[in-house]
Amino acid sequence: MKPLEFGIILTILVVVFFQEEPTVGGDSSIIFEKLFWKFRPVDIMILVILWALLLRDTFARKSIKLPNTVLNKPILGLILAILQGTIVGIIKRETSTRTGIAVLAIDEWKNLFVGILFFFIFTRVISNKQKLIRIAWSFIVMATGMAGYRLILYIMGHGLKGTARGYIIVQEGGYIYMLCLALLLTCSLVFFRPKKRMERFYLYIAIILFSMVLFLSFRRNGWLMVIIGLAIIFHFLPLRKKVRYGILLLLLLPSAKLFMTVPANINQYFTENIFSVGVHICDLEDAWEAVKEDPILGYGLGRVYKRRLSYMPWLHTNLAEQAYFVHNAFLHTWLKFGILGLICYIWLFYTFFQYGFKNIKLISNNYHRSIAVGFFAFVVGKVIGASWFGPPEYIFFKKSILIFFSMAIV
């Protein structure tokens, strides 16, 4: 089956069977909900595409090996940290049978497993340019199908589900589509070999596309991510200074008005009674107190929700434990997995950043460099932005982010 046909069929299947997220809560289905909660259709589609490619590759070789990358050791450390957090949670368990440690730890292990699987598949599957282009085509079809489906729902008056949490069209399909378009464009140039003047033109288009990926993927607090990502792009790419600053100015001008609204938004957060802001502040304060109780082993999995109920008694039990995260990834990791988790978390991204900055400069081919820089800037921007303003699931444990992480390291 050709990649285009495969992508279309997969898009239809996933839209039909996996469109709605399970409702949080309920007695009989809580384990099912924990297994599939936050699995968006785009995550499932990407996972199936990669899994199919890996199986075909494995049967062809009749062998399977672990990828040998600079990230193997810190990833292994994170797995051990999550195991430690699970054991600590079991030993110090304070939960009832229905919301026991096994249920509460499922989400952590699920996200880690899927993230590692993405990393493993990418480092095995992408062994040549043809396979890279094939994957890009499948992603384009997948993302376009999802965005089109959402747009049809919107036109028919059904609205866009979950717009407050970022599941709007541009985030569900748009930035992935644009990222894959940039990838496909730059890869295709290797085969078509256009004239020298056209090569530079295509390269500029790829730069703009990668930059727009950053803009389209930002969340409510993502402007720091956009700035850092753009800075990396224009630091590495082989452009004349005038062209570099001209494109940067062109991209930043539309955002000036948005930056002007920041002071008013901050003032509104702290002068009006906004529920989520108060919750985040309470979670940060309580997380720090919990870390001070046991900074070495951490608080463990399956225990934090009871602390939350102590200062937010109006929350439903299931909501308290499933929605608990500290909007600072370092503190959140330290809270759940102890000092080992924090060290491995920092180690992972330090290794990635160091590897990228060291090796991107050694890539002589402009098109290959534009691909590497685009993915690298996206990941770095996401990591830094969400590390200070969001939970770690938006970074390492988020399935779609691991895809770009893996592509960049490849």
Sequence and secondary structure as in RCSB ss.txt:
>XXXX:A:sequence
MKPLEFGIILTILVVVFFQEEPTVGGDSSIIFEKLFWKFRPVDIMILVILWALLLRDTFARKSIKLPNTVLNKPI
LGLILAILQGTIVGIIKRETSTRTGIAVLAIDEWKNLFVGILFFFIFTRVISNKQKLIRIAWSFIVMATGMAGYR
LILYIMGHGLKGTARGYIIVQEGGYIYMLCLALLLTCSLVFFRPKKRMERFYLYIAIILFSMVLFLSFRRNGWLM
VIIGLAIIFHFLPLRKKVRYGILLLLLLPSAKLFMTVPANINQYFTENIFSVGVHICDLEDAWEAVKEDPILGYG
LGRVYKRRLSYMPWLHTNLAEQAYFVHNAFLHTWLKFGILGLICYIWLFYTFFQYGFKNIKLISNNYHRSIAVGF
FAFVVGKVIGASWFGPPEYIFFKKSILIFFSMAIV
>XXXX:A:secstr
  HHHHHHHHHHHHHHHSSS   S  STTHHHHHHHTT  HHHHHHHHHHHHHHHHHHHHHT       TTHHHH
HHHHHHHHHHHHHHHHT    STT HHHHHHHHHHHHHHHHHHHHHHHHH  SHHHHHHHHHHHHHHHHHHHHHH
HHHHHTT   TTGGGT SHIIIIIHHHHHHHHHHHHHHHHHH   HHHHHHHHHHHHHHHHHHHHHH  TT HHH
HHHHHHHHHHHS   HHHHHHHHHHHHGGGHHHHHTHHHHHHHHHHTT HHHHHHHHHHHHHHHHHHH TTT S 
TT HHHHHHHH TTS HHHHHHS   SSHHHHHHHHHHHHHHHHHHHHHHHHHHHHHHHGGG   HHHHHHHHHH
HHHHHHHHHHHHHHS GGGTTS HHHHHHHHHHH 
